[in-house]
Amino acid sequence: MFPPIASNLVIAGATATGKSAVAQLLAERTGAAIVSADSMLVYRGMDVGTAKPTAEERRRVRYIGLDCVAPGQRFSAGEWLECVRRGVAALPAGTPLVVAGGTGLYIRALLDGLDAPPADDAARIRARAIFASGGLDALKAEAARLCAPVPAGDAENPRRLMRAIERALAPPRATAPARGADALRERFAGARVFCLAMDRDALAARIELRARRMFEEGIVEEAARIFGAGSPSETALGAIGYAEALAFSRGEMSLEQAIERVAARTRQLAKRQRTWFRHQLDALEINVSPNETAASIADRLLSECKA
């Protein structure tokens, strides 16, 4: 058993890097609840195609952010944030939280608010140059000069200091006040944020196995049941795997063609996710090997939390 985690954790990363398994293990062993930050897992009934946690996994761990709406309904990041607010409010006081998912907008909304400006390339380059030339002390001095707010407890964290400097240097933007500035956002102010990364070839092999498993586990039947019953939202219909399953069921694709199409679309998604997290999320990248166990990765994350 792991000891209770001292702060909330965020586990981001591209699809198929093992986020869900690590989050499940951490939650089971620490008593945490899991906040799912995945824009496809919000749809009820879309289980096989989204690799949703099983009924047994959900019995062992409290999940928030799953099965929020029917596939026919449109669903925004703001609505997801409200769903998470309600779920967290219903937890016993002091319950630790582990956020896991690959939808960057959801994670950013949770940590920074929906109206937080995107990272600015020039500001990022300058912040990194300050750290490269002067180290932690230079970052502290620049943050103080800019009056850049740094979350409590992060004064010694170079990644958080650089992000604070980036925000202070970024060009101003005329927007409404951040809607995420509430108790939920404050709860994640000191969260430790990790991003799992894997060698591209190894990840591609994992993605192909996942695509094959979708069809073995019944995505064709699931797609027919969900999308044959009504008009899905554009977002739900865009979930990887369902259009291919329907095409296979209509004889428009062979099984191998459908699997390859699913794998190709998933590889494209993983590439977009890697790029987004690298440029838009203040996270510690954790390189994992394809054969590394969830327990080993969980141990590494907890060690980083103690560092």
C-alpha positions as CSV (number, residue, x, y, z in Angstrom):
1,M,0.0,0.0,0.0
2,F,1.2,3.5,-0.8
3,P,0.8,6.2,1.9
4,P,-1.9,8.8,1.1
5,I,-0.7,11.3,-1.5
6,A,0.2,14.7,0.0
7,S,-1.2,16.7,-3.0
8,N,-3.5,16.1,-6.0
9,L,-1.9,14.7,-9.1
10,V,-2.5,15.2,-12.8
11,I,-1.4,12.4,-15.2
12,A,-1.5,13.6,-18.8
13,G,-0.1,12.2,-22.0
14,A,-0.9,10.8,-25.4
15,T,-3.3,8.0,-25.8
16,A,-2.1,4.5,-25.0
17,T,0.8,5.7,-22.8
18,G,-0.7,4.0,-19.7
19,K,-2.3,6.9,-17.9
20,S,-5.5,5.1,-17.0
21,A,-3.8,2.1,-15.5
22,V,-1.4,4.2,-13.4
23,A,-4.2,6.4,-12.2
24,Q,-6.3,3.3,-11.2
25,L,-3.4,1.8,-9.3
26,L,-2.6,5.0,-7.5
27,A,-6.3,5.6,-6.6
28,E,-6.8,2.1,-5.3
29,R,-3.7,2.2,-3.1
30,T,-4.1,5.8,-1.7
31,G,-7.9,6.1,-1.4
32,A,-8.0,8.9,-4.1
33,A,-10.8,9.5,-6.5
34,I,-10.1,9.8,-10.2
35,V,-11.1,12.8,-12.4
36,S,-11.4,11.6,-16.0
37,A,-10.1,14.4,-18.3
38,D,-11.2,12.8,-21.6
39,S,-13.7,14.3,-24.0
40,M,-14.9,11.0,-25.3
41,L,-15.4,9.2,-21.9
42,V,-18.2,11.7,-21.1
43,Y,-20.6,9.8,-23.4
44,R,-22.8,7.1,-21.9
45,G,-22.6,3.7,-23.6
46,M,-19.4,4.5,-25.5
47,D,-17.3,2.1,-23.6
48,V,-15.3,-0.2,-25.9
49,G,-14.3,2.5,-28.3
50,T,-13.1,4.9,-25.6
51,A,-11.3,2.2,-23.5
52,K,-13.5,3.3,-20.6
53,P,-12.7,1.8,-17.1
54,T,-14.5,-1.5,-16.5
55,A,-17.4,-1.9,-14.1
56,E,-15.0,-3.7,-11.7
57,E,-12.4,-0.9,-11.8
58,R,-15.2,1.6,-11.2
59,R,-16.4,-0.4,-8.3
60,R,-13.0,-0.2,-6.6
61,V,-12.4,3.5,-7.3
62,R,-14.7,6.6,-7.4
63,Y,-14.7,8.2,-10.9
64,I,-15.7,11.7,-11.8
65,G,-16.3,12.9,-15.3
66,L,-17.5,9.7,-16.9
67,D,-20.9,9.1,-18.5
68,C,-22.0,12.7,-18.2
69,V,-24.3,12.8,-21.3
70,A,-25.9,10.8,-24.0
71,P,-24.1,10.6,-27.3
72,G,-26.7,12.7,-29.0
73,Q,-26.0,15.7,-26.7
74,R,-23.4,18.4,-27.3
75,F,-21.0,18.8,-24.5
76,S,-18.5,21.6,-23.8
77,A,-15.5,22.0,-21.6
78,G,-17.5,24.3,-19.3
79,E,-20.1,21.6,-18.8
80,W,-17.4,19.1,-18.1
81,L,-15.9,21.5,-15.5
82,E,-19.3,21.8,-13.9
83,C,-19.7,18.0,-13.8
84,V,-16.4,17.7,-12.1
85,R,-17.3,20.5,-9.6
86,R,-20.4,18.6,-8.6
87,G,-18.6,15.3,-8.3
88,V,-15.7,16.6,-6.2
89,A,-18.2,18.4,-3.9
90,A,-19.9,15.1,-3.2
91,L,-16.7,13.4,-2.0
92,P,-15.8,13.1,1.6
93,A,-13.7,16.0,2.8
94,G,-10.0,15.5,2.3
95,T,-10.3,12.9,-0.5
96,P,-7.2,13.2,-2.7
97,L,-7.7,13.5,-6.4
98,V,-5.9,12.0,-9.4
99,V,-6.7,13.6,-12.8
100,A,-6.0,11.4,-15.8
101,G,-6.6,12.0,-19.4
102,G,-5.5,13.2,-22.8
103,T,-7.8,16.1,-23.5
104,G,-5.6,19.1,-22.9
105,L,-8.4,21.7,-22.9
106,Y,-10.1,19.9,-20.0
107,I,-6.9,19.7,-18.0
108,R,-6.1,23.3,-18.7
109,A,-9.6,24.4,-17.7
110,L,-9.2,22.6,-14.4
111,L,-5.8,24.1,-13.6
112,D,-6.0,27.5,-15.1
113,G,-9.6,28.3,-15.9
114,L,-11.4,28.3,-19.3
115,D,-10.2,31.7,-20.3
116,A,-6.5,31.3,-19.5
117,P,-4.4,32.6,-22.4
118,P,-2.4,30.0,-24.4
119,A,1.3,29.8,-23.9
120,D,3.3,32.5,-25.8
121,D,6.3,31.2,-27.8
122,A,8.4,34.3,-27.2
123,A,7.6,34.4,-23.5
124,R,8.4,30.7,-23.2
125,I,11.8,31.1,-24.9
126,R,12.7,34.0,-22.7
127,A,11.8,32.1,-19.5
128,R,13.8,29.1,-20.5
129,A,16.8,31.3,-21.4
130,I,16.7,32.9,-18.0
131,F,16.8,29.4,-16.4
132,A,19.6,28.2,-18.6
133,S,21.8,31.2,-17.9
134,G,21.0,31.8,-14.2
135,G,19.3,28.8,-12.8
136,L,16.6,28.9,-10.0
137,D,17.8,32.1,-8.5
138,A,17.5,34.0,-11.8
139,L,14.0,32.6,-12.2
140,K,13.0,33.8,-8.7
141,A,14.5,37.2,-9.3
142,E,12.6,37.6,-12.6
143,A,9.3,36.4,-11.2
144,A,9.7,38.9,-8.4
145,R,10.6,41.7,-10.8
146,L,7.5,41.0,-12.9
147,C,5.3,40.5,-9.8
148,A,4.4,37.1,-11.4
149,P,2.1,35.1,-9.0
150,V,3.6,31.7,-8.1
151,P,1.3,29.0,-6.5
152,A,2.0,28.4,-2.8
153,G,4.7,25.8,-2.3
154,D,6.2,26.2,-5.8
155,A,8.8,28.9,-5.1
156,E,11.5,26.3,-5.6
157,N,9.9,24.6,-8.6
158,P,11.7,25.9,-11.8
159,R,8.9,24.6,-14.1
160,R,6.2,26.5,-12.2
161,L,8.4,29.6,-12.0
162,M,9.0,29.6,-15.7
163,R,5.3,29.2,-16.4
164,A,4.5,32.1,-14.1
165,I,7.1,34.2,-15.9
166,E,5.6,33.2,-19.3
167,R,2.1,34.3,-18.2
168,A,3.4,37.6,-17.0
169,L,5.3,38.2,-20.2
170,A,2.5,37.1,-22.5
171,P,0.7,39.8,-24.5
172,P,-2.5,41.0,-22.7
173,R,-5.7,39.7,-24.1
174,A,-9.2,41.2,-23.8
175,T,-11.2,38.4,-22.3
176,A,-13.8,37.8,-19.7
177,P,-12.6,36.9,-16.2
178,A,-11.6,33.3,-15.9
179,R,-14.6,31.2,-15.1
180,G,-12.4,28.5,-13.4
181,A,-11.4,30.9,-10.6
182,D,-13.3,29.0,-7.9
183,A,-12.9,26.5,-5.1
184,L,-12.2,23.7,-7.6
185,R,-9.4,25.6,-9.3
186,E,-8.0,26.6,-5.9
187,R,-8.0,22.9,-4.9
188,F,-5.6,22.1,-7.8
189,A,-3.3,25.1,-7.3
190,G,-0.6,22.9,-5.8
191,A,-1.2,19.8,-7.9
192,R,1.8,17.9,-9.2
193,V,1.5,17.6,-13.0
194,F,3.1,14.8,-15.0
195,C,3.0,13.9,-18.7
196,L,3.7,10.3,-19.7
197,A,5.8,9.9,-22.8
198,M,6.8,6.9,-24.8
199,D,9.0,6.1,-27.8
200,R,7.0,6.7,-31.0
201,D,7.6,3.3,-32.5
202,A,6.7,1.6,-29.2
203,L,3.6,3.7,-28.9
204,A,2.6,2.9,-32.5
205,A,2.8,-0.8,-31.7
206,R,0.6,-0.3,-28.6
207,I,-1.9,1.7,-30.6
208,E,-2.2,-1.1,-33.2
209,L,-2.9,-3.6,-30.5
210,R,-5.5,-1.3,-29.0
211,A,-7.2,-0.9,-32.4
212,R,-7.4,-4.7,-32.8
213,R,-8.7,-5.2,-29.3
214,M,-11.6,-2.7,-30.0
215,F,-12.9,-5.0,-32.7
216,E,-12.3,-8.2,-30.6
217,E,-14.2,-6.6,-27.6
218,G,-17.3,-5.6,-29.6
219,I,-17.0,-2.1,-31.0
220,V,-19.0,-3.1,-34.1
221,E,-22.0,-4.1,-31.9
222,E,-21.5,-1.0,-29.7
223,A,-21.4,1.4,-32.7
224,A,-24.6,-0.2,-34.1
225,R,-26.4,0.0,-30.8
226,I,-25.4,3.7,-30.1
227,F,-25.6,5.3,-33.5
228,G,-28.4,3.2,-34.9
229,A,-30.7,4.4,-32.0
230,G,-30.6,8.1,-32.9
231,S,-28.6,11.1,-34.1
232,P,-25.2,11.4,-32.4
233,S,-23.6,14.7,-31.8
234,E,-20.8,15.6,-34.2
235,T,-18.3,15.2,-31.4
236,A,-19.5,11.7,-30.4
237,L,-19.5,10.5,-34.0
238,G,-16.0,11.8,-34.4
239,A,-14.7,9.4,-31.7
240,I,-12.0,7.2,-33.2
241,G,-13.2,3.7,-34.1
242,Y,-17.0,4.2,-34.5
243,A,-17.1,5.4,-38.1
244,E,-14.7,2.6,-39.0
245,A,-16.8,0.0,-37.2
246,L,-20.0,1.2,-39.0
247,A,-18.2,1.1,-42.3
248,F,-17.0,-2.4,-41.6
249,S,-20.5,-3.5,-40.7
250,R,-21.9,-2.0,-44.0
251,G,-19.2,-3.9,-46.0
252,E,-17.4,-0.7,-47.0
253,M,-14.2,-1.7,-45.4
254,S,-12.5,-5.1,-44.6
255,L,-11.7,-5.8,-41.0
256,E,-8.0,-5.2,-41.6
257,Q,-8.7,-1.9,-43.4
258,A,-10.9,-0.8,-40.5
259,I,-8.3,-1.7,-37.9
260,E,-5.5,0.1,-39.9
261,R,-7.7,3.2,-40.3
262,V,-8.4,3.3,-36.5
263,A,-4.7,2.8,-35.8
264,A,-3.7,5.6,-38.2
265,R,-6.2,8.1,-36.8
266,T,-5.1,7.2,-33.3
267,R,-1.4,7.8,-34.2
268,Q,-2.4,11.2,-35.6
269,L,-4.2,12.0,-32.3
270,A,-1.2,10.9,-30.3
271,K,1.0,13.3,-32.3
272,R,-1.4,16.2,-31.7
273,Q,-1.5,15.4,-28.0
274,R,2.3,15.2,-27.7
275,T,2.6,18.6,-29.4
276,W,-0.1,20.2,-27.2
277,F,1.2,19.0,-23.9
278,R,4.8,19.9,-24.8
279,H,3.8,23.5,-25.5
280,Q,0.7,24.2,-23.4
281,L,1.1,22.3,-20.2
282,D,3.5,23.0,-17.3
283,A,4.3,19.3,-16.6
284,L,7.2,17.1,-15.8
285,E,7.6,14.7,-18.6
286,I,8.0,11.1,-17.5
287,N,9.5,8.7,-20.1
288,V,8.1,5.2,-19.8
289,S,9.0,2.0,-21.6
290,P,6.3,-0.1,-23.3
291,N,7.1,-3.0,-20.9
292,E,7.1,-1.0,-17.7
293,T,4.4,-1.9,-15.2
294,A,1.8,0.5,-13.9
295,A,3.2,-0.1,-10.4
296,S,6.7,0.9,-11.5
297,I,5.4,4.1,-13.1
298,A,3.3,4.9,-10.0
299,D,6.4,4.5,-7.8
300,R,8.3,6.9,-10.0
301,L,5.5,9.5,-9.8
302,L,5.3,9.3,-6.0
303,S,9.1,9.6,-5.8
304,E,8.9,12.8,-7.8
305,C,6.2,14.1,-5.5
306,K,8.6,13.6,-2.5
307,A,11.6,15.2,-4.3
